[in-house]
Amino acid sequence: MDLVKWLRMIVYEMIKENGVIFDSDLLSELQKKYSVSKQQINDVLLHLEVMGLIKVSRVSKDKKRIEIRQVEKREGLTSSE
């Protein structure tokens, strides 16, 4: 498994475990265990957000709130409706 995919998986699992986490907390937790940069984390967050797995909201100029995106199930709809 390449480093980028591995990092995406680690970041997603950390967000999933916490429910909601701030980018600064995520970065500090990751840097305790791994050698990662803020830019690498931002790239991973962008990718996960584009995939629709997480939601990133800006709380202040330098702070982001990250959470797992809830998937809405729509029942009773078919492709013909």
N, C-alpha and C positions, 0 to 999 in steps of 0.2 A: 504494500500500500504506500502510495507516495505521501510526502509530508503534508501537502495541502489538503488532501482528502482526510487524512488522519486528524489534522487540526480542526477541520470542519466538524468532524464527528465528536471530538472532545468538547469543543465550544458548544455545540448543540446540546449535548448531554448535560453540561454544566448549567445552561439556561433552563433546560427542562427540569432539573433537580431543584433549582431555586424558584422557578415560576417567573419571577421578575428579578432582574439584576441590572445594576448600573455598569456602564462600560469600564469605569475606573476600577470597580470591584472585580469585574471579570478579568481585567488585565493583571491586577495584582495577584489574584489567585493563580492564574496561569503562569505568571513569572516566578512564583514560588517553586513550581515543579518543572517548568520547561523554559527553554531559551526562545522566547518569542518577542517580537516587537509590536508596538502599537499599530503600525501600518499593516502587519500581517493579520492582526485581529480585526482591524477595520475592513480589510479585504474579505475575510471570512464572513463577517457580519453582513456586508453588502451582498455577498453571494447567497447566504441563507435567506436574506430578506427578498431578493429577487426570486428565489425558489418558492417563496410563500410560506416558509417554515417559521419565521420569526417576524416580529414587528419592532421597529426601532423608532423611538420618539425622542425628540430633543427636549430636554428638561430646561437646560440653560445653554449658554454659549458653548461651554466646554463639557457638558454632561449629557449622556444619552441613557434612556431607559430602554431595556431590552426585555421582551417577553415572547413566549411561545404564541404563535398565531392560532387561534381557535378556528377549526374548520366547521363551517355551518353545513348541516345536512338538510337538503331539501327533499322532502318526500312527496310523492305523487306527481312529480314532473317527469315527462318522457321527452325524447328528442323531437317528437312531433308537436309539442306544446310551445 
